[in-house]
Amino acid sequence: MQDDASCERVDKDAIDAIVSHLPDEDAILRISNIFHALRSKPRLTTLYLLLEKDMCVCELEHALGMTQSAISHNLRTLRQLDLVRVRKDGRFAVYSVADEHVRALLELSRSHVVGCVQ
């Protein structure tokens, strides 16, 4: 780490104010875990499918062309991170995007990529 005195740009008060507003370590770890989970193409694709329609595992199996066990594993990971919800509909478990925060994250990511391509 560079000595603060060697850099004239350092405004310690301003930097300290920024640091004081950072999420705490537990929140940073949770956020990191979310982004790590989203590195998986099948998990991310699952979330984008669920943006369009609440689905059961058999519907996701058809859409993704994956095995039920692989889909269930991915859904378990997404549930543990509070990215998806599950509800019972008769004998089926139906999955949906957990909330508007997740929806916004996915939509912003999509618009960022589309905006960068143009």
Backbone as JSON Lines, residues from 0, in Angstrom:
{"i":0,"aa":"M","n":[0.84,-1.18,0.0],"ca":[0.0,0.0,0.0],"c":[0.88,1.24,0.0]}
{"i":1,"aa":"Q","n":[0.5,2.22,-0.77],"ca":[1.28,3.44,-0.91],"c":[1.03,4.35,0.29]}
{"i":2,"aa":"D","n":[2.08,5.04,0.74],"ca":[1.96,5.99,1.84],"c":[1.07,7.15,1.41]}
{"i":3,"aa":"D","n":[0.08,7.52,2.25],"ca":[-0.84,8.61,1.91],"c":[-0.11,9.91,1.6]}
{"i":4,"aa":"A","n":[1.0,10.15,2.27],"ca":[1.73,11.41,2.1],"c":[2.31,11.53,0.7]}
{"i":5,"aa":"S","n":[2.5,10.43,0.0],"ca":[3.11,10.49,-1.33],"c":[2.1,10.82,-2.42]}
{"i":6,"aa":"C","n":[0.84,10.93,-2.08],"ca":[-0.18,11.24,-3.08],"c":[-0.93,12.5,-2.65]}
{"i":7,"aa":"E","n":[-0.76,13.55,-3.44],"ca":[-1.39,14.83,-3.11],"c":[-2.9,14.81,-3.34]}
{"i":8,"aa":"R","n":[-3.41,13.84,-4.08],"ca":[-4.83,13.79,-4.39],"c":[-5.68,13.29,-3.23]}
{"i":9,"aa":"V","n":[-5.06,12.68,-2.24],"ca":[-5.83,12.05,-1.16],"c":[-6.53,13.1,-0.31]}
{"i":10,"aa":"D","n":[-7.86,13.03,-0.32],"ca":[-8.68,13.82,0.59],"c":[-9.22,12.82,1.59]}
{"i":11,"aa":"K","n":[-8.48,12.67,2.69],"ca":[-8.79,11.61,3.65],"c":[-10.22,11.7,4.16]}
{"i":12,"aa":"D","n":[-10.71,12.89,4.42],"ca":[-12.08,13.03,4.92],"c":[-13.1,12.53,3.89]}
{"i":13,"aa":"A","n":[-12.89,12.88,2.64],"ca":[-13.81,12.45,1.59],"c":[-13.77,10.93,1.42]}
{"i":14,"aa":"I","n":[-12.56,10.38,1.43],"ca":[-12.42,8.92,1.29],"c":[-13.04,8.22,2.49]}
{"i":15,"aa":"D","n":[-12.8,8.72,3.69],"ca":[-13.38,8.12,4.9],"c":[-14.9,8.17,4.86]}
{"i":16,"aa":"A","n":[-15.47,9.25,4.33],"ca":[-16.92,9.35,4.21],"c":[-17.47,8.29,3.25]}
{"i":17,"aa":"I","n":[-16.76,8.08,2.16],"ca":[-17.17,7.05,1.2],"c":[-17.09,5.67,1.84]}
{"i":18,"aa":"V","n":[-15.98,5.39,2.5],"ca":[-15.79,4.09,3.15],"c":[-16.86,3.83,4.2]}
{"i":19,"aa":"S","n":[-17.26,4.88,4.91],"ca":[-18.26,4.7,5.98],"c":[-19.64,4.31,5.43]}
{"i":20,"aa":"H","n":[-19.87,4.54,4.14],"ca":[-21.16,4.2,3.53],"c":[-21.15,2.86,2.8]}
{"i":21,"aa":"L","n":[-20.01,2.17,2.81],"ca":[-19.94,0.87,2.16],"c":[-20.8,-0.14,2.93]}
{"i":22,"aa":"P","n":[-21.31,-1.15,2.23],"ca":[-22.02,-2.22,2.94],"c":[-21.07,-2.91,3.91]}
{"i":23,"aa":"D","n":[-21.64,-3.48,4.99],"ca":[-20.79,-4.18,5.95],"c":[-20.27,-5.48,5.33]}
{"i":24,"aa":"E","n":[-19.35,-6.15,6.04],"ca":[-18.7,-7.34,5.5],"c":[-19.68,-8.46,5.17]}
{"i":25,"aa":"D","n":[-20.69,-8.65,6.01],"ca":[-21.69,-9.69,5.73],"c":[-22.45,-9.39,4.44]}
{"i":26,"aa":"A","n":[-22.82,-8.14,4.25],"ca":[-23.54,-7.75,3.03],"c":[-22.65,-7.92,1.8]}
{"i":27,"aa":"I","n":[-21.39,-7.53,1.92],"ca":[-20.45,-7.7,0.8],"c":[-20.32,-9.18,0.44]}
{"i":28,"aa":"L","n":[-20.25,-10.04,1.44],"ca":[-20.15,-11.47,1.19],"c":[-21.4,-11.99,0.48]}
{"i":29,"aa":"R","n":[-22.58,-11.57,0.92],"ca":[-23.83,-12.01,0.27],"c":[-23.89,-11.52,-1.18]}
{"i":30,"aa":"I","n":[-23.52,-10.27,-1.39],"ca":[-23.52,-9.72,-2.75],"c":[-22.54,-10.49,-3.63]}
{"i":31,"aa":"S","n":[-21.37,-10.77,-3.09],"ca":[-20.37,-11.55,-3.81],"c":[-20.91,-12.93,-4.18]}
{"i":32,"aa":"N","n":[-21.61,-13.57,-3.25],"ca":[-22.2,-14.88,-3.51],"c":[-23.26,-14.82,-4.6]}
{"i":33,"aa":"I","n":[-24.03,-13.75,-4.62],"ca":[-25.04,-13.58,-5.67],"c":[-24.37,-13.48,-7.03]}
{"i":34,"aa":"F","n":[-23.37,-12.61,-7.15],"ca":[-22.7,-12.46,-8.44],"c":[-21.97,-13.73,-8.85]}
{"i":35,"aa":"H","n":[-21.44,-14.45,-7.88],"ca":[-20.8,-15.74,-8.19],"c":[-21.84,-16.7,-8.77]}
{"i":36,"aa":"A","n":[-23.01,-16.77,-8.16],"ca":[-24.06,-17.66,-8.66],"c":[-24.52,-17.25,-10.06]}
{"i":37,"aa":"L","n":[-24.53,-15.97,-10.33],"ca":[-24.99,-15.48,-11.63],"c":[-23.96,-15.71,-12.74]}
{"i":38,"aa":"R","n":[-22.76,-16.16,-12.38],"ca":[-21.76,-16.51,-13.39],"c":[-22.15,-17.78,-14.15]}
{"i":39,"aa":"S","n":[-23.07,-18.53,-13.59],"ca":[-23.52,-19.78,-14.21],"c":[-24.56,-19.46,-15.29]}
{"i":40,"aa":"K","n":[-24.24,-19.82,-16.53],"ca":[-25.18,-19.56,-17.63],"c":[-26.55,-20.2,-17.39]}
{"i":41,"aa":"P","n":[-26.62,-21.47,-16.94],"ca":[-27.95,-22.05,-16.69],"c":[-28.73,-21.32,-15.59]}
{"i":42,"aa":"R","n":[-28.06,-20.88,-14.54],"ca":[-28.77,-20.16,-13.48],"c":[-29.28,-18.82,-13.98]}
{"i":43,"aa":"L","n":[-28.43,-18.12,-14.71],"ca":[-28.83,-16.82,-15.24],"c":[-29.97,-16.97,-16.25]}
{"i":44,"aa":"T","n":[-29.86,-17.97,-17.12],"ca":[-30.93,-18.22,-18.08],"c":[-32.23,-18.58,-17.37]}
{"i":45,"aa":"T","n":[-32.13,-19.37,-16.31],"ca":[-33.31,-19.71,-15.52],"c":[-33.98,-18.45,-14.99]}
{"i":46,"aa":"L","n":[-33.2,-17.54,-14.47],"ca":[-33.78,-16.29,-13.94],"c":[-34.46,-15.49,-15.04]}
{"i":47,"aa":"Y","n":[-33.84,-15.42,-16.22],"ca":[-34.48,-14.68,-17.32],"c":[-35.77,-15.36,-17.78]}
{"i":48,"aa":"L","n":[-35.8,-16.68,-17.76],"ca":[-37.05,-17.39,-18.07],"c":[-38.12,-17.05,-17.05]}
{"i":49,"aa":"L","n":[-37.73,-17.03,-15.77],"ca":[-38.69,-16.75,-14.71],"c":[-39.14,-15.29,-14.69]}
{"i":50,"aa":"L","n":[-38.39,-14.41,-15.33],"ca":[-38.86,-13.03,-15.51],"c":[-40.12,-13.02,-16.37]}
{"i":51,"aa":"E","n":[-40.16,-13.93,-17.33],"ca":[-41.26,-13.96,-18.29],"c":[-42.47,-14.74,-17.79]}
{"i":52,"aa":"K","n":[-42.22,-15.8,-16.98],"ca":[-43.32,-16.67,-16.57],"c":[-42.88,-17.48,-15.36]}
{"i":53,"aa":"D","n":[-43.74,-17.6,-14.37],"ca":[-43.49,-18.53,-13.27],"c":[-43.54,-19.94,-13.87]}
{"i":54,"aa":"M","n":[-42.58,-20.79,-13.47],"ca":[-42.49,-22.12,-14.08],"c":[-42.19,-23.19,-13.04]}
{"i":55,"aa":"C","n":[-42.63,-24.41,-13.36],"ca":[-42.26,-25.58,-12.56],"c":[-40.99,-26.19,-13.16]}
{"i":56,"aa":"V","n":[-40.42,-27.15,-12.47],"ca":[-39.18,-27.77,-12.92],"c":[-39.35,-28.41,-14.3]}
{"i":57,"aa":"C","n":[-40.49,-29.05,-14.56],"ca":[-40.67,-29.7,-15.86],"c":[-40.7,-28.68,-17.0]}
{"i":58,"aa":"E","n":[-41.25,-27.5,-16.75],"ca":[-41.24,-26.44,-17.78],"c":[-39.82,-25.93,-18.0]}
{"i":59,"aa":"L","n":[-39.07,-25.76,-16.91],"ca":[-37.68,-25.34,-17.03],"c":[-36.84,-26.4,-17.73]}
{"i":60,"aa":"E","n":[-37.14,-27.66,-17.45],"ca":[-36.45,-28.78,-18.1],"c":[-36.63,-28.68,-19.62]}
{"i":61,"aa":"H","n":[-37.85,-28.42,-20.05],"ca":[-38.14,-28.29,-21.48],"c":[-37.42,-27.06,-22.07]}
{"i":62,"aa":"A","n":[-37.48,-25.94,-21.38],"ca":[-36.89,-24.69,-21.89],"c":[-35.37,-24.75,-21.94]}
{"i":63,"aa":"L","n":[-34.76,-25.37,-20.95],"ca":[-33.3,-25.36,-20.83],"c":[-32.63,-26.58,-21.46]}
{"i":64,"aa":"G","n":[-33.4,-27.65,-21.66],"ca":[-32.8,-28.88,-22.19],"c":[-31.83,-29.52,-21.2]}
{"i":65,"aa":"M","n":[-32.12,-29.37,-19.92],"ca":[-31.26,-29.92,-18.87],"c":[-32.03,-30.98,-18.09]}
{"i":66,"aa":"T","n":[-31.31,-31.76,-17.31],"ca":[-31.96,-32.78,-16.49],"c":[-32.66,-32.13,-15.3]}
{"i":67,"aa":"Q","n":[-33.64,-32.85,-14.78],"ca":[-34.37,-32.36,-13.62],"c":[-33.44,-32.15,-12.43]}
{"i":68,"aa":"S","n":[-32.49,-33.05,-12.24],"ca":[-31.59,-32.92,-11.08],"c":[-30.7,-31.69,-11.21]}
{"i":69,"aa":"A","n":[-30.22,-31.39,-12.42],"ca":[-29.39,-30.2,-12.62],"c":[-30.2,-28.93,-12.37]}
{"i":70,"aa":"I","n":[-31.42,-28.92,-12.87],"ca":[-32.29,-27.75,-12.66],"c":[-32.61,-27.58,-11.18]}
{"i":71,"aa":"S","n":[-32.93,-28.68,-10.52],"ca":[-33.24,-28.61,-9.08],"c":[-32.05,-28.1,-8.28]}
{"i":72,"aa":"H","n":[-30.85,-28.53,-8.66],"ca":[-29.64,-28.05,-7.98],"c":[-29.5,-26.54,-8.16]}
{"i":73,"aa":"N","n":[-29.68,-26.07,-9.39],"ca":[-29.56,-24.63,-9.66],"c":[-30.65,-23.84,-8.93]}
{"i":74,"aa":"L","n":[-31.86,-24.36,-8.91],"ca":[-32.95,-23.67,-8.2],"c":[-32.68,-23.62,-6.7]}
{"i":75,"aa":"R","n":[-32.11,-24.67,-6.15],"ca":[-31.78,-24.68,-4.72],"c":[-30.77,-23.56,-4.42]}
{"i":76,"aa":"T","n":[-29.76,-23.43,-5.28],"ca":[-28.77,-22.36,-5.1],"c":[-29.43,-21.0,-5.18]}
{"i":77,"aa":"L","n":[-30.29,-20.8,-6.17],"ca":[-30.98,-19.51,-6.34],"c":[-31.91,-19.22,-5.17]}
{"i":78,"aa":"R","n":[-32.54,-20.24,-4.63],"ca":[-33.42,-20.05,-3.45],"c":[-32.59,-19.68,-2.23]}
{"i":79,"aa":"Q","n":[-31.46,-20.33,-2.03],"ca":[-30.62,-20.04,-0.87],"c":[-30.14,-18.59,-0.87]}
{"i":80,"aa":"L","n":[-30.02,-18.02,-2.06],"ca":[-29.59,-16.63,-2.2],"c":[-30.77,-15.66,-2.28]}
{"i":81,"aa":"D","n":[-31.98,-16.16,-2.09],"ca":[-33.2,-15.34,-2.15],"c":[-33.41,-14.68,-3.51]}
{"i":82,"aa":"L","n":[-33.0,-15.38,-4.56],"ca":[-33.2,-14.86,-5.92],"c":[-34.49,-15.4,-6.54]}
{"i":83,"aa":"V","n":[-34.93,-16.56,-6.09],"ca":[-36.21,-17.12,-6.55],"c":[-37.05,-17.54,-5.35]}
{"i":84,"aa":"R","n":[-38.35,-17.62,-5.6],"ca":[-39.32,-18.11,-4.61],"c":[-39.98,-19.35,-5.18]}
{"i":85,"aa":"V","n":[-40.54,-20.13,-4.29],"ca":[-41.28,-21.31,-4.72],"c":[-42.63,-21.32,-4.02]}
{"i":86,"aa":"R","n":[-43.65,-21.75,-4.74],"ca":[-44.98,-21.91,-4.15],"c":[-45.56,-23.2,-4.69]}
{"i":87,"aa":"K","n":[-46.44,-23.79,-3.93],"ca":[-47.09,-25.03,-4.36],"c":[-48.32,-24.69,-5.19]}
{"i":88,"aa":"D","n":[-48.5,-25.42,-6.28],"ca":[-49.7,-25.32,-7.11],"c":[-50.14,-26.76,-7.37]}
{"i":89,"aa":"G","n":[-51.01,-27.26,-6.5],"ca":[-51.37,-28.67,-6.58],"c":[-50.17,-29.53,-6.23]}
{"i":90,"aa":"R","n":[-49.8,-30.41,-7.15],"ca":[-48.63,-31.26,-6.89],"c":[-47.34,-30.68,-7.45]}
{"i":91,"aa":"F","n":[-47.4,-29.48,-7.99],"ca":[-46.23,-28.86,-8.6],"c":[-45.65,-27.76,-7.71]}
{"i":92,"aa":"A","n":[-44.33,-27.66,-7.73],"ca":[-43.64,-26.52,-7.13],"c":[-43.39,-25.53,-8.26]}
{"i":93,"aa":"V","n":[-43.89,-24.32,-8.1],"ca":[-43.77,-23.3,-9.14],"c":[-42.81,-22.23,-8.66]}
{"i":94,"aa":"Y","n":[-41.84,-21.92,-9.51],"ca":[-40.78,-20.97,-9.16],"c":[-41.02,-19.63,-9.83]}
{"i":95,"aa":"S","n":[-40.6,-18.58,-9.14],"ca":[-40.72,-17.22,-9.67],"c":[-39.52,-16.4,-9.19]}
{"i":96,"aa":"V","n":[-39.29,-15.28,-9.86],"ca":[-38.27,-14.34,-9.41],"c":[-38.7,-13.82,-8.04]}
{"i":97,"aa":"A","n":[-37.76,-13.71,-7.12],"ca":[-38.08,-13.44,-5.71],"c":[-38.77,-12.1,-5.49]}
{"i":98,"aa":"D","n":[-38.29,-11.05,-6.14],"ca":[-38.87,-9.73,-5.87],"c":[-38.44,-8.74,-6.94]}
{"i":99,"aa":"E","n":[-38.88,-7.51,-6.77],"ca":[-38.58,-6.46,-7.75],"c":[-37.1,-6.1,-7.79]}
{"i":100,"aa":"H","n":[-36.37,-6.31,-6.7],"ca":[-34.93,-6.03,-6.72],"c":[-34.21,-6.96,-7.69]}
{"i":101,"aa":"V","n":[-34.56,-8.23,-7.64],"ca":[-33.96,-9.21,-8.55],"c":[-34.37,-8.89,-9.98]}
{"i":102,"aa":"R","n":[-35.64,-8.58,-10.18],"ca":[-36.14,-8.21,-11.51],"c":[-35.36,-7.0,-12.05]}
{"i":103,"aa":"A","n":[-35.17,-6.0,-11.22],"ca":[-34.45,-4.79,-11.65],"c":[-33.0,-5.1,-11.98]}
{"i":104,"aa":"L","n":[-32.35,-5.93,-11.17],"ca":[-30.95,-6.31,-11.43],"c":[-30.82,-6.99,-12.79]}
{"i":105,"aa":"L","n":[-31.73,-7.9,-13.08],"ca":[-31.69,-8.6,-14.36],"c":[-31.99,-7.67,-15.53]}
{"i":106,"aa":"E","n":[-32.99,-6.83,-15.38],"ca":[-33.35,-5.89,-16.46],"c":[-32.23,-4.88,-16.7]}
{"i":107,"aa":"L","n":[-31.64,-4.36,-15.63],"ca":[-30.52,-3.43,-15.79],"c":[-29.33,-4.09,-16.47]}
{"i":108,"aa":"S","n":[-29.06,-5.34,-16.1],"ca":[-27.96,-6.07,-16.73],"c":[-28.21,-6.25,-18.22]}
{"i":109,"aa":"R","n":[-29.44,-6.62,-18.55],"ca":[-29.79,-6.8,-19.97],"c":[-29.65,-5.48,-20.73]}
{"i":110,"aa":"S","n":[-30.18,-4.4,-20.17],"ca":[-30.11,-3.11,-20.88],"c":[-28.67,-2.61,-20.98]}
{"i":111,"aa":"H","n":[-27.85,-2.92,-19.99],"ca":[-26.44,-2.53,-20.05],"c":[-25.74,-3.24,-21.21]}
{"i":112,"aa":"V","n":[-25.97,-4.54,-21.34],"ca":[-25.34,-5.31,-22.4],"c":[-25.85,-4.86,-23.76]}
{"i":113,"aa":"V","n":[-27.15,-4.68,-23.9],"ca":[-27.73,-4.23,-25.17],"c":[-27.2,-2.85,-25.51]}
{"i":114,"aa":"G","n":[-27.09,-1.97,-24.51],"ca":[-26.58,-0.62,-24.74],"c":[-25.12,-0.61,-25.16]}
{"i":115,"aa":"C","n":[-24.33,-1.54,-24.65],"ca":[-22.91,-1.62,-24.99],"c":[-22.68,-2.19,-26.38]}
{"i":116,"aa":"V","n":[-23.62,-3.01,-26.85],"ca":[-23.47,-3.66,-28.15],"c":[-23.77,-2.69,-29.28]}
{"i":117,"aa":"Q","n":[-24.68,-1.76,-29.02],"ca":[-25.11,-0.83,-30.08],"c":[-24.08,0.2,-30.4]}
